[in-house]
Amino acid sequence: MSVDAVLLESPTMRSTVADRVEVLDRVKALELLPDEVHVTTEGVAAYFGVTEQAIYSLVHDHRAELTSNGYVVATGVRLNSLKEVCRIQSRARSLALFTRRTVLNVAMLLRDSETARQVRCYLLDAEQRARSAKVPEGPEEAVDNRPGPPEGSVDAAVARVAEQVVRAVLAATVVPVLNALVDEVGGNSRRLDAVTDRVDRLERIVLDDDERAVARRRRRLLSALDEGVPDSPDGLTA
């Protein structure tokens, strides 16, 4: 199978190069209608050096693909407008129109045309050059492990300045914030310790008051028993 046959047989490959319409002019000048957008079936046949019937047959076999790339049949108001703009002297009720993208699609489908074959070769060459120009990916991108710039070089000086700038920014912004947070946490800790100490003292005071109250009640009860004084309703004197 010839090299250009891959475009003839592979819809996927055709779709990958469908935008490279510039290759048409590298092979042969394509005559557009005065709207500078469309080409008629007659113009497409003349470009590829084949009969109009060959183009009709191609459209019949690949209409969906060609339509997705701009092929359209103008009728009604659109056709009248096109006739007026392009000064087309025809009484036809419809007119098949091809864009440059559609013409390129025809070139990738038309077998019996030397012009079409040349277009396919240019397409494959352009695609190969584009792939070769891409930056390779993989281990070559891992440049972090490479040694730094030589000491005394401009790159080394730039690296030192950049490091100094980063350190200055950290010292002016990040470090003060961290110090403020540390001070705030320390202050909160001290305040918490003070509150805890106060609670402890209050608890001791409450317990001492309870113990003193019980002792007073006991002394009053013993005194009442010795003197024979009647108990108060709750068992203690006032």
C-alpha atoms as an extended CHARMM CRD file, in Angstrom:
* protein
*
       238  EXT
         1         1  MET       CA              0.0000000000        0.0000000000        0.0000000000  PROA      1               0.0000000000
         2         2  SER       CA              1.3680000000        3.4380000000       -0.9520000000  PROA      2               0.0000000000
         3         3  VAL       CA              2.1140000000        6.0510000000        1.6870000000  PROA      3               0.0000000000
         4         4  ASP       CA             -0.7760000000        8.3330000000        0.7220000000  PROA      4               0.0000000000
         5         5  ALA       CA             -3.2090000000        5.4140000000        0.8090000000  PROA      5               0.0000000000
         6         6  VAL       CA             -3.4400000000        5.7790000000        4.5860000000  PROA      6               0.0000000000
         7         7  LEU       CA             -5.5560000000        8.8950000000        4.0190000000  PROA      7               0.0000000000
         8         8  LEU       CA             -7.7220000000        7.0970000000        1.5040000000  PROA      8               0.0000000000
         9         9  GLU       CA             -8.4740000000        4.2910000000        3.9450000000  PROA      9               0.0000000000
        10        10  SER       CA             -8.5100000000        5.9510000000        7.3810000000  PROA      10              0.0000000000
        11        11  PRO       CA            -11.2910000000        8.3860000000        8.3950000000  PROA      11              0.0000000000
        12        12  THR       CA             -9.4340000000        8.9770000000       11.6610000000  PROA      12              0.0000000000
        13        13  MET       CA             -6.2870000000       10.0520000000        9.8640000000  PROA      13              0.0000000000
        14        14  ARG       CA             -8.2950000000       12.2930000000        7.5630000000  PROA      14              0.0000000000
        15        15  SER       CA             -9.8620000000       14.0370000000       10.5460000000  PROA      15              0.0000000000
        16        16  THR       CA             -6.4650000000       14.7690000000       12.1000000000  PROA      16              0.0000000000
        17        17  VAL       CA             -5.3190000000       16.8060000000        9.0680000000  PROA      17              0.0000000000
        18        18  ALA       CA             -8.6690000000       18.2510000000        7.9850000000  PROA      18              0.0000000000
        19        19  ASP       CA             -7.6420000000       21.8100000000        8.9600000000  PROA      19              0.0000000000
        20        20  ARG       CA             -4.4830000000       21.9660000000        6.8440000000  PROA      20              0.0000000000
        21        21  VAL       CA             -6.2050000000       23.6920000000        3.9320000000  PROA      21              0.0000000000
        22        22  GLU       CA             -3.0490000000       25.6710000000        3.1190000000  PROA      22              0.0000000000
        23        23  VAL       CA             -1.6270000000       22.6590000000        1.2760000000  PROA      23              0.0000000000
        24        24  LEU       CA             -4.1940000000       23.1230000000       -1.4910000000  PROA      24              0.0000000000
        25        25  ASP       CA             -2.4410000000       26.2880000000       -2.7270000000  PROA      25              0.0000000000
        26        26  ARG       CA              0.9510000000       24.5840000000       -2.5280000000  PROA      26              0.0000000000
        27        27  VAL       CA             -0.1940000000       22.1420000000       -5.2080000000  PROA      27              0.0000000000
        28        28  LYS       CA             -2.4610000000       24.2770000000       -7.3660000000  PROA      28              0.0000000000
        29        29  ALA       CA             -4.4470000000       27.5020000000       -7.2100000000  PROA      29              0.0000000000
        30        30  LEU       CA             -8.0450000000       26.9220000000       -6.1650000000  PROA      30              0.0000000000
        31        31  GLU       CA            -10.5870000000       29.2580000000       -7.7660000000  PROA      31              0.0000000000
        32        32  LEU       CA            -13.2550000000       30.3460000000       -5.2710000000  PROA      32              0.0000000000
        33        33  LEU       CA            -16.5480000000       32.0420000000       -5.9900000000  PROA      33              0.0000000000
        34        34  PRO       CA            -16.6220000000       35.8400000000       -5.5650000000  PROA      34              0.0000000000
        35        35  ASP       CA            -17.7030000000       35.3290000000       -1.9200000000  PROA      35              0.0000000000
        36        36  GLU       CA            -14.1510000000       33.9730000000       -1.3250000000  PROA      36              0.0000000000
        37        37  VAL       CA            -15.6220000000       31.0560000000        0.6210000000  PROA      37              0.0000000000
        38        38  HSD       CA            -17.2140000000       28.5030000000       -1.6800000000  PROA      38              0.0000000000
        39        39  VAL       CA            -16.4040000000       26.4320000000       -4.7370000000  PROA      39              0.0000000000
        40        40  THR       CA            -18.9640000000       24.8220000000       -7.0500000000  PROA      40              0.0000000000
        41        41  THR       CA            -18.8650000000       21.2310000000       -8.2300000000  PROA      41              0.0000000000
        42        42  GLU       CA            -17.5230000000       22.4940000000      -11.5350000000  PROA      42              0.0000000000
        43        43  GLY       CA            -14.6870000000       24.3090000000       -9.7720000000  PROA      43              0.0000000000
        44        44  VAL       CA            -13.7690000000       21.2410000000       -7.6910000000  PROA      44              0.0000000000
        45        45  ALA       CA            -13.6940000000       19.0340000000      -10.7960000000  PROA      45              0.0000000000
        46        46  ALA       CA            -11.4700000000       21.5530000000      -12.5990000000  PROA      46              0.0000000000
        47        47  TYR       CA             -9.0580000000       21.7070000000       -9.6380000000  PROA      47              0.0000000000
        48        48  PHE       CA             -8.5640000000       17.9450000000       -9.5350000000  PROA      48              0.0000000000
        49        49  GLY       CA             -8.6870000000       17.4490000000      -13.3130000000  PROA      49              0.0000000000
        50        50  VAL       CA            -11.6270000000       15.0250000000      -13.2160000000  PROA      50              0.0000000000
        51        51  THR       CA            -15.1810000000       15.0750000000      -14.4970000000  PROA      51              0.0000000000
        52        52  GLU       CA            -18.0670000000       16.5360000000      -12.5530000000  PROA      52              0.0000000000
        53        53  GLN       CA            -19.5880000000       13.0590000000      -12.5160000000  PROA      53              0.0000000000
        54        54  ALA       CA            -16.5830000000       11.8230000000      -10.5330000000  PROA      54              0.0000000000
        55        55  ILE       CA            -17.2850000000       14.4960000000       -7.9070000000  PROA      55              0.0000000000
        56        56  TYR       CA            -21.0050000000       13.6140000000       -7.8660000000  PROA      56              0.0000000000
        57        57  SER       CA            -20.1270000000        9.9500000000       -7.2510000000  PROA      57              0.0000000000
        58        58  LEU       CA            -17.7110000000       10.8720000000       -4.4690000000  PROA      58              0.0000000000
        59        59  VAL       CA            -20.3630000000       12.9850000000       -2.7590000000  PROA      59              0.0000000000
        60        60  HSD       CA            -22.8510000000       10.1340000000       -3.0400000000  PROA      60              0.0000000000
        61        61  ASP       CA            -20.4470000000        7.6970000000       -1.3680000000  PROA      61              0.0000000000
        62        62  HSD       CA            -19.1390000000       10.0200000000        1.3690000000  PROA      62              0.0000000000
        63        63  ARG       CA            -21.8820000000       12.6100000000        1.8320000000  PROA      63              0.0000000000
        64        64  ALA       CA            -21.9220000000       12.4890000000        5.6520000000  PROA      64              0.0000000000
        65        65  GLU       CA            -18.1680000000       13.0520000000        5.9580000000  PROA      65              0.0000000000
        66        66  LEU       CA            -18.1620000000       15.8220000000        3.3570000000  PROA      66              0.0000000000
        67        67  THR       CA            -21.1360000000       17.5050000000        5.0220000000  PROA      67              0.0000000000
        68        68  SER       CA            -19.3010000000       17.5160000000        8.3470000000  PROA      68              0.0000000000
        69        69  ASN       CA            -16.4890000000       19.3720000000        6.5680000000  PROA      69              0.0000000000
        70        70  GLY       CA            -18.6400000000       22.0860000000        4.9940000000  PROA      70              0.0000000000
        71        71  TYR       CA            -20.4080000000       20.5660000000        1.9870000000  PROA      71              0.0000000000
        72        72  VAL       CA            -23.9010000000       22.0320000000        1.5360000000  PROA      72              0.0000000000
        73        73  VAL       CA            -26.5800000000       22.2860000000       -1.1000000000  PROA      73              0.0000000000
        74        74  ALA       CA            -27.9690000000       25.8170000000       -1.2740000000  PROA      74              0.0000000000
        75        75  THR       CA            -31.6430000000       26.3050000000       -2.1090000000  PROA      75              0.0000000000
        76        76  GLY       CA            -34.3410000000       28.9230000000       -1.7220000000  PROA      76              0.0000000000
        77        77  VAL       CA            -33.4050000000       32.2530000000       -0.1720000000  PROA      77              0.0000000000
        78        78  ARG       CA            -29.8000000000       31.1980000000        0.4310000000  PROA      78              0.0000000000
        79        79  LEU       CA            -29.3610000000       30.2580000000       -3.2100000000  PROA      79              0.0000000000
        80        80  ASN       CA            -30.8950000000       33.5360000000       -4.3870000000  PROA      80              0.0000000000
        81        81  SER       CA            -28.5800000000       35.5200000000       -2.1120000000  PROA      81              0.0000000000
        82        82  LEU       CA            -25.5750000000       33.5500000000       -3.3490000000  PROA      82              0.0000000000
        83        83  LYS       CA            -26.5310000000       34.1040000000       -6.9680000000  PROA      83              0.0000000000
        84        84  GLU       CA            -26.8120000000       37.8210000000       -6.3190000000  PROA      84              0.0000000000
        85        85  VAL       CA            -23.5130000000       38.1090000000       -4.4610000000  PROA      85              0.0000000000
        86        86  CYS       CA            -21.5660000000       35.8820000000       -6.8250000000  PROA      86              0.0000000000
        87        87  ARG       CA            -23.4000000000       36.9900000000       -9.9670000000  PROA      87              0.0000000000
        88        88  ILE       CA            -24.2590000000       33.4330000000      -10.9020000000  PROA      88              0.0000000000
        89        89  GLN       CA            -26.3230000000       33.2440000000      -14.0760000000  PROA      89              0.0000000000
        90        90  SER       CA            -28.1950000000       30.0100000000      -13.5240000000  PROA      90              0.0000000000
        91        91  ARG       CA            -31.8280000000       28.9750000000      -13.2050000000  PROA      91              0.0000000000
        92        92  ALA       CA            -30.9460000000       25.8750000000      -11.1900000000  PROA      92              0.0000000000
        93        93  ARG       CA            -33.0830000000       25.4430000000       -8.0550000000  PROA      93              0.0000000000
        94        94  SER       CA            -30.1290000000       24.1370000000       -6.0520000000  PROA      94              0.0000000000
        95        95  LEU       CA            -26.3750000000       24.4960000000       -6.0620000000  PROA      95              0.0000000000
        96        96  ALA       CA            -23.7750000000       22.2520000000       -4.3910000000  PROA      96              0.0000000000
        97        97  LEU       CA            -21.1380000000       24.2350000000       -2.5380000000  PROA      97              0.0000000000
        98        98  PHE       CA            -17.7230000000       23.1930000000       -1.2390000000  PROA      98              0.0000000000
        99        99  THR       CA            -15.5180000000       25.0800000000        1.2110000000  PROA      99              0.0000000000
       100       100  ARG       CA            -11.7200000000       24.8520000000        1.1930000000  PROA      100             0.0000000000
       101       101  ARG       CA            -12.0020000000       22.3000000000        3.9890000000  PROA      101             0.0000000000
       102       102  THR       CA            -14.4330000000       20.2590000000        1.8780000000  PROA      102             0.0000000000
       103       103  VAL       CA            -12.1080000000       20.4050000000       -1.1170000000  PROA      103             0.0000000000
       104       104  LEU       CA             -9.2970000000       19.1190000000        1.0850000000  PROA      104             0.0000000000
       105       105  ASN       CA            -11.6050000000       16.3210000000        2.2000000000  PROA      105             0.0000000000
       106       106  VAL       CA            -12.2350000000       15.4710000000       -1.4680000000  PROA      106             0.0000000000
       107       107  ALA       CA             -8.4700000000       15.3340000000       -2.0330000000  PROA      107             0.0000000000
       108       108  MET       CA             -8.1830000000       12.7030000000        0.6960000000  PROA      108             0.0000000000
       109       109  LEU       CA            -10.9120000000       10.5790000000       -0.9200000000  PROA      109             0.0000000000
       110       110  LEU       CA            -10.3580000000       10.9730000000       -4.6510000000  PROA      110             0.0000000000
       111       111  ARG       CA             -8.2420000000        8.1540000000       -6.0150000000  PROA      111             0.0000000000
       112       112  ASP       CA             -7.9540000000        8.8330000000       -9.7490000000  PROA      112             0.0000000000
       113       113  SER       CA             -6.3900000000       12.2860000000       -9.6160000000  PROA      113             0.0000000000
       114       114  GLU       CA             -2.7380000000       13.2290000000       -9.6720000000  PROA      114             0.0000000000
       115       115  THR       CA             -3.5440000000       16.5650000000       -8.0240000000  PROA      115             0.0000000000
       116       116  ALA       CA             -5.3390000000       14.7830000000       -5.1950000000  PROA      116             0.0000000000
       117       117  ARG       CA             -2.3670000000       12.4480000000       -4.7240000000  PROA      117             0.0000000000
       118       118  GLN       CA              0.0170000000       15.4080000000       -4.4670000000  PROA      118             0.0000000000
       119       119  VAL       CA             -2.2190000000       17.0600000000       -1.8970000000  PROA      119             0.0000000000
       120       120  ARG       CA             -2.1810000000       13.8780000000        0.1760000000  PROA      120             0.0000000000
       121       121  CYS       CA              1.6190000000       13.7330000000        0.0310000000  PROA      121             0.0000000000
       122       122  TYR       CA              1.8970000000       17.3470000000        1.1690000000  PROA      122             0.0000000000
       123       123  LEU       CA             -0.5280000000       16.6170000000        4.0030000000  PROA      123             0.0000000000
       124       124  LEU       CA              1.5210000000       13.6870000000        5.2510000000  PROA      124             0.0000000000
       125       125  ASP       CA              4.7520000000       15.6800000000        4.9850000000  PROA      125             0.0000000000
       126       126  ALA       CA              3.2350000000       18.5620000000        6.9540000000  PROA      126             0.0000000000
       127       127  GLU       CA              1.9570000000       16.2060000000        9.6320000000  PROA      127             0.0000000000
       128       128  GLN       CA              5.3600000000       14.5200000000        9.9160000000  PROA      128             0.0000000000
       129       129  ARG       CA              7.1290000000       17.8720000000       10.2880000000  PROA      129             0.0000000000
       130       130  ALA       CA              4.6440000000       18.9670000000       12.9500000000  PROA      130             0.0000000000
       131       131  ARG       CA              5.2550000000       15.8070000000       14.9660000000  PROA      131             0.0000000000
       132       132  SER       CA              9.0170000000       16.1480000000       14.6520000000  PROA      132             0.0000000000
       133       133  ALA       CA              8.8530000000       19.7360000000       15.8880000000  PROA      133             0.0000000000
       134       134  LYS       CA              7.0800000000       18.7830000000       19.1280000000  PROA      134             0.0000000000
       135       135  VAL       CA              9.1850000000       18.9390000000       22.2820000000  PROA      135             0.0000000000
       136       136  PRO       CA              9.8830000000       15.3520000000       23.3810000000  PROA      136             0.0000000000
       137       137  GLU       CA              8.3940000000       14.3020000000       26.6920000000  PROA      137             0.0000000000
       138       138  GLY       CA              9.8740000000       11.9250000000       29.2160000000  PROA      138             0.0000000000
       139       139  PRO       CA             13.1060000000       11.7210000000       31.2090000000  PROA      139             0.0000000000
       140       140  GLU       CA             14.5820000000       14.7360000000       29.3870000000  PROA      140             0.0000000000
       141       141  GLU       CA             12.0720000000       16.9740000000       31.1800000000  PROA      141             0.0000000000
       142       142  ALA       CA             13.3890000000       15.9460000000       34.6110000000  PROA      142             0.0000000000
       143       143  VAL       CA             15.9340000000       18.7460000000       34.9480000000  PROA      143             0.0000000000
       144       144  ASP       CA             15.6880000000       19.1410000000       38.7360000000  PROA      144             0.0000000000
       145       145  ASN       CA             18.5190000000       16.6660000000       39.3210000000  PROA      145             0.0000000000
       146       146  ARG       CA             20.9420000000       18.4880000000       37.0980000000  PROA      146             0.0000000000
       147       147  PRO       CA             23.8000000000       20.4340000000       38.7780000000  PROA      147             0.0000000000
       148       148  GLY       CA             23.2460000000       24.1210000000       39.3830000000  PROA      148             0.0000000000
       149       149  PRO       CA             24.8720000000       26.9150000000       37.3900000000  PROA      149             0.0000000000
       150       150  PRO       CA             28.6580000000       27.3210000000       37.7740000000  PROA      150             0.0000000000
       151       151  GLU       CA             29.8010000000       29.5240000000       40.6290000000  PROA      151             0.0000000000
       152       152  GLY       CA             30.5600000000       33.0300000000       39.4220000000  PROA      152             0.0000000000
       153       153  SER       CA             28.2710000000       32.7910000000       36.4080000000  PROA      153             0.0000000000
       154       154  VAL       CA             25.3590000000       35.1130000000       35.7120000000  PROA      154             0.0000000000
       155       155  ASP       CA             22.9020000000       32.2840000000       36.4200000000  PROA      155             0.0000000000
       156       156  ALA       CA             24.4750000000       31.6870000000       39.8190000000  PROA      156             0.0000000000
       157       157  ALA       CA             24.2280000000       35.3920000000       40.6640000000  PROA      157             0.0000000000
       158       158  VAL       CA             20.5840000000       35.4520000000       39.6300000000  PROA      158             0.0000000000
       159       159  ALA       CA             19.9140000000       32.3740000000       41.7760000000  PROA      159             0.0000000000
       160       160  ARG       CA             21.5240000000       34.0500000000       44.8270000000  PROA      160             0.0000000000
       161       161  VAL       CA             19.5150000000       37.2280000000       44.3400000000  PROA      161             0.0000000000
       162       162  ALA       CA             16.3150000000       35.2180000000       43.9940000000  PROA      162             0.0000000000
       163       163  GLU       CA             17.1030000000       33.3210000000       47.2150000000  PROA      163             0.0000000000
       164       164  GLN       CA             17.7870000000       36.5890000000       49.0640000000  PROA      164             0.0000000000
       165       165  VAL       CA             14.5200000000       38.0630000000       47.8530000000  PROA      165             0.0000000000
       166       166  VAL       CA             12.5720000000       35.0020000000       49.0150000000  PROA      166             0.0000000000
       167       167  ARG       CA             14.2290000000       35.1210000000       52.4380000000  PROA      167             0.0000000000
       168       168  ALA       CA             13.5010000000       38.8360000000       52.7640000000  PROA      168             0.0000000000
       169       169  VAL       CA              9.8550000000       38.3100000000       51.9000000000  PROA      169             0.0000000000
       170       170  LEU       CA              9.5780000000       35.4810000000       54.4360000000  PROA      170             0.0000000000
       171       171  ALA       CA             11.2520000000       37.5870000000       57.1400000000  PROA      171             0.0000000000
       172       172  ALA       CA              8.9870000000       40.5640000000       56.4610000000  PROA      172             0.0000000000
       173       173  THR       CA              5.6840000000       38.7230000000       56.2300000000  PROA      173             0.0000000000
       174       174  VAL       CA              5.5940000000       35.1130000000       57.3850000000  PROA      174             0.0000000000
       175       175  VAL       CA              7.9170000000       35.3020000000       60.4260000000  PROA      175             0.0000000000
       176       176  PRO       CA              6.0690000000       38.2100000000       62.1390000000  PROA      176             0.0000000000
       177       177  VAL       CA              2.7680000000       36.4150000000       61.7220000000  PROA      177             0.0000000000
       178       178  LEU       CA              4.1680000000       33.2480000000       63.2730000000  PROA      178             0.0000000000
       179       179  ASN       CA              5.6480000000       35.2150000000       66.1870000000  PROA      179             0.0000000000
       180       180  ALA       CA              2.3190000000       36.9320000000       66.8060000000  PROA      180             0.0000000000
       181       181  LEU       CA              0.5820000000       33.5730000000       66.8700000000  PROA      181             0.0000000000
       182       182  VAL       CA              3.1150000000       32.2110000000       69.3740000000  PROA      182             0.0000000000
       183       183  ASP       CA              2.6310000000       35.2360000000       71.6480000000  PROA      183             0.0000000000
       184       184  GLU       CA             -1.1320000000       34.9140000000       71.4580000000  PROA      184             0.0000000000
       185       185  VAL       CA             -1.0340000000       31.2200000000       72.2990000000  PROA      185             0.0000000000
       186       186  GLY       CA              1.2940000000       31.9160000000       75.2530000000  PROA      186             0.0000000000
       187       187  GLY       CA             -0.9900000000       34.6660000000       76.5590000000  PROA      187             0.0000000000
       188       188  ASN       CA             -4.0140000000       32.4200000000       76.3290000000  PROA      188             0.0000000000
       189       189  SER       CA             -2.1420000000       29.7020000000       78.2110000000  PROA      189             0.0000000000
       190       190  ARG       CA             -1.2360000000       32.0970000000       81.0310000000  PROA      190             0.0000000000
       191       191  ARG       CA             -4.7940000000       33.3560000000       81.2930000000  PROA      191             0.0000000000
       192       192  LEU       CA             -6.0620000000       29.7840000000       81.4490000000  PROA      192             0.0000000000
       193       193  ASP       CA             -3.6400000000       28.9700000000       84.2810000000  PROA      193             0.0000000000
       194       194  ALA       CA             -4.8460000000       32.0240000000       86.2320000000  PROA      194             0.0000000000
       195       195  VAL       CA             -8.4950000000       31.0380000000       85.8490000000  PROA      195             0.0000000000
       196       196  THR       CA             -7.6980000000       27.5030000000       87.0080000000  PROA      196             0.0000000000
       197       197  ASP       CA             -5.9450000000       28.8580000000       90.0990000000  PROA      197             0.0000000000
       198       198  ARG       CA             -8.9290000000       31.0350000000       90.9450000000  PROA      198             0.0000000000
       199       199  VAL       CA            -11.3030000000       28.1040000000       90.6460000000  PROA      199             0.0000000000
       200       200  ASP       CA             -9.1060000000       26.0760000000       92.9690000000  PROA      200             0.0000000000
       201       201  ARG       CA             -9.1330000000       28.8410000000       95.5840000000  PROA      201             0.0000000000
       202       202  LEU       CA            -12.9040000000       29.2450000000       95.3470000000  PROA      202             0.0000000000
       203       203  GLU       CA            -13.3680000000       25.5150000000       95.8200000000  PROA      203             0.0000000000
       204       204  ARG       CA            -11.1950000000       25.6120000000       98.9370000000  PROA      204             0.0000000000
       205       205  ILE       CA            -13.1540000000       28.5740000000      100.3150000000  PROA      205             0.0000000000
       206       206  VAL       CA            -16.4810000000       26.8380000000       99.7410000000  PROA      206             0.0000000000
       207       207  LEU       CA            -15.2620000000       23.6580000000      101.3990000000  PROA      207             0.0000000000
       208       208  ASP       CA            -13.8950000000       25.6150000000      104.3630000000  PROA      208             0.0000000000
       209       209  ASP       CA            -17.2080000000       27.4330000000      104.7800000000  PROA      209             0.0000000000
       210       210  ASP       CA            -19.1120000000       24.1570000000      104.7350000000  PROA      210             0.0000000000
       211       211  GLU       CA            -16.8110000000       22.6080000000      107.3040000000  PROA      211             0.0000000000
       212       212  ARG       CA            -17.0920000000       25.6490000000      109.6050000000  PROA      212             0.0000000000
       213       213  ALA       CA            -20.9000000000       25.6030000000      109.2930000000  PROA      213             0.0000000000
       214       214  VAL       CA            -21.0520000000       21.9270000000      110.2840000000  PROA      214             0.0000000000
       215       215  ALA       CA            -18.8070000000       22.5760000000      113.2680000000  PROA      215             0.0000000000
       216       216  ARG       CA            -20.9860000000       25.4480000000      114.4410000000  PROA      216             0.0000000000
       217       217  ARG       CA            -24.1120000000       23.3120000000      114.1660000000  PROA      217             0.0000000000
       218       218  ARG       CA            -22.4770000000       20.5560000000      116.2110000000  PROA      218             0.0000000000
       219       219  ARG       CA            -21.4190000000       22.9830000000      118.9390000000  PROA      219             0.0000000000
       220       220  ARG       CA            -24.9240000000       24.4430000000      119.1200000000  PROA      220             0.0000000000
       221       221  LEU       CA            -26.4860000000       20.9820000000      119.3440000000  PROA      221             0.0000000000
       222       222  LEU       CA            -24.1780000000       19.8820000000      122.1250000000  PROA      222             0.0000000000
       223       223  SER       CA            -24.8120000000       23.1240000000      123.9970000000  PROA      223             0.0000000000
       224       224  ALA       CA            -28.5830000000       22.7160000000      123.7060000000  PROA      224             0.0000000000
       225       225  LEU       CA            -28.4130000000       19.1520000000      125.0140000000  PROA      225             0.0000000000
       226       226  ASP       CA            -26.3550000000       20.2070000000      128.0160000000  PROA      226             0.0000000000
       227       227  GLU       CA            -28.6950000000       23.0850000000      128.8590000000  PROA      227             0.0000000000
       228       228  GLY       CA            -31.8860000000       21.2440000000      128.0620000000  PROA      228             0.0000000000
       229       229  VAL       CA            -33.0220000000       23.8180000000      125.4750000000  PROA      229             0.0000000000
       230       230  PRO       CA            -35.6430000000       22.4930000000      123.0030000000  PROA      230             0.0000000000
       231       231  ASP       CA            -34.3410000000       21.8470000000      119.4750000000  PROA      231             0.0000000000
       232       232  SER       CA            -35.3940000000       24.0150000000      116.5880000000  PROA      232             0.0000000000
       233       233  PRO       CA            -37.6150000000       22.3930000000      113.9890000000  PROA      233             0.0000000000
       234       234  ASP       CA            -34.6050000000       21.4810000000      111.8180000000  PROA      234             0.0000000000
       235       235  GLY       CA            -32.7080000000       20.0600000000      114.8390000000  PROA      235             0.0000000000
       236       236  LEU       CA            -30.5280000000       23.1480000000      115.3000000000  PROA      236             0.0000000000
       237       237  THR       CA            -30.9320000000       26.3710000000      117.2510000000  PROA      237             0.0000000000
       238       238  ALA       CA            -31.0580000000       29.6230000000      115.4620000000  PROA      238             0.0000000000
